[in-house]
């Protein structure tokens, strides 16, 4: 009898209790929750703002060379018209700093920020970086909700992505999709492209808004789309939050972004028989490269022991170099390898 209780009855009872508990959990889980990302949106949406800008622009005729002098002598502010634009921004600190796109606020005479609670206030420009299309503005307001910053390095292709912004100026809206690709380059004129690609709908007015993950953490700043129609076609790009926050910190601390500079134009053409190396097409006069003795026709094989794989990688490496720091260059000149040292300058 004892063996029956020990080996049959007790295990059966425990198993039944465990099964009943699992059924209860599944029942309450299905009845108390629902699919979707409402929690993530509620967490992030109060940190996303609408931005409207205005600036006075001269009539189109005044932009023609033959009429510029006439316009400057005889026109008054009354003859100019107001040009408005719309965009979005993301609150990143309780003391009023907001990240947005440079193209949203470029040249603005007035910047208005609208919050999710209906409050509207003016903002001042702290600084901008056209190279990455980022800008930092600041508002004097209390009770701000900064967004939770996630990790753009840890997101993977296929992860859920939600875009929050002000499409076409109709008010805050959310669209969903996935991470389509990471590290996208060559989609803008900037040499510092490093975009997250998403198929979450991004339209005019979404620029400067938030790209968040399924938990409501900021992973990118929505910035541009590739489109033949002018609207979303499922190819949108966001600046990774890692890059955006580094630009923010530098602008807040220094008022501008400072990048290293060598002063060469490079071609993705390795020397014969070599797997890596970039040919120097031009050396800027009086540049760090000129001072280091680099010449047109030389091949840069490595910088600070990092192989020169392509011009994009090398351009970023030089940009990240602290001005005044040494750049150790492995160079090939007419079949012979040289070691040169250049002092990084400040990119004009």
Order of alpha helices (4+ residues) and beta strands (2+ residues): alpha-alpha-beta-alpha-beta-beta-alpha-beta-beta-beta-beta-beta-beta-beta-beta-beta-alpha-beta-beta-beta-alpha-beta-beta-alpha-beta-beta-beta
